[in-house]
């Protein structure tokens, strides 16, 4: 309970304190949760940089002996200019 974020709306509770989707029966359980990560910065030449990752996590169990966990991520990024220049200077081998 100490780690829970104070959220009063349904969306706030689902994003911060609960699973987005949760199904549970006598011999099974499943959860699905979103994943978000946004990082913003500046390079040394004053340009903006960012890394934007989105995805979801699915986990569950069937019976007493089978459990699974799977995650899917997709990212976009804009990097510092010196990183872009270096990567463009590399030739395919």
Beta strands, then each sheet from edge to edge (+ up, - down):
strand 1: 21-24
strand 2: 28-42
strand 3: 48-62
strand 4: 66-78
sheet 1: 1+ 2- 3+ 4-
end
